[in-house]
Amino acid sequence: MVFIQLLILLCIDMATKEKKIDAYIAKSADFAKPILNHIRELVHKACPAVEEKVKWGMPFFDYKDAPLCHMASFKQHAVMGFWKAALMKDPVLVENARSETAMGHLGKITSLKDMPSDKKITGWIKEAMALNDKGIKLAPKKPTEKEKKELAVPDYFAKALAKSKKAKQVFDNFAYSHKKEYLGWITEAKTEETRNKRMATALEWIAEGKGRNWKYEKK
C-alpha cells in the first residue's frame, strides 16, 4: 500500500514538473540551484494543483489559470516574486511590488540563509492562492502623460504599419501596454535581420488583434 501511494505521488510530481524549468535550473549558477529547487518544492507542497510554465524567460507557477508566483536567477543572485504582491497583506511585498525595479519581492537571494522561513513563504503562497480562488485580478497600470509622450514609434515600424491597413488600425487602438510591449521587442533587436523578422511577426499578430504576449494570456 505504501509503495502504491509513493508511486502515485511520484507520477503526480512528474506530471506537474515542466522540463523547461528543469533545464533552467540546470543552467543556473551553482549558488542558485538549491535556492530555485527549494522555492519550487515549497510551491508544490503548498499548492499541489500548481502548473509550471516558462514566461518571459522565467519559471512561473500558475494556479486556477492565473499566475501565482515566479522565480529567476542571475549571475550573483536569485529572486522570487508574487504576481499579485500589490494586493497581499505584507507591507514589504506591497512596497516592493510598487517598485519599478523590483522583479523579485524578497530582495536579492544569494543563499538559502537569505530567504524568509518556509512557514512564512508557504503562508504567502496560500494567500496568493486565495486571491486566485476568488478571481481577484490586478488593476491595469495606467501610463503617465510623460510615458505616453515617450512612446515614440520608430520610422521603420511606422512605414511597415502603413503598408498594412488592418494592422495599423488595430495598433492605433491598442492599449498603451500592448504598444509598449511590441515597440520594446522590436527596438531591442540586436541586428537588422532580427528586427525585420520581429516586425513581420508583429504585423501578423497585430492584424489578428493579438498582444505581444498573447500566448501567455488567459484563453
Secondary structure, DSSP 8 states (H G I E B T S, - for coil): -HHHHHHHHHHHHHHH--HHHHHHHHHS-TTHHHHHHHHHHHHHHH-TT-EEEEETTEEEEEETTEEEEEEEE-SS-EEEEETTGGGSS-HHHHHHHH-TT-SSSS--BSSGGGS--HHHHHHHHHHHHHHHHTT---------HHHHHH----HHHHHHHHT-HHHHHHHHHS-HHHHHHHHHHHHT-SSHHHHHHHHHHHHHHHHTT--TTGGGS--
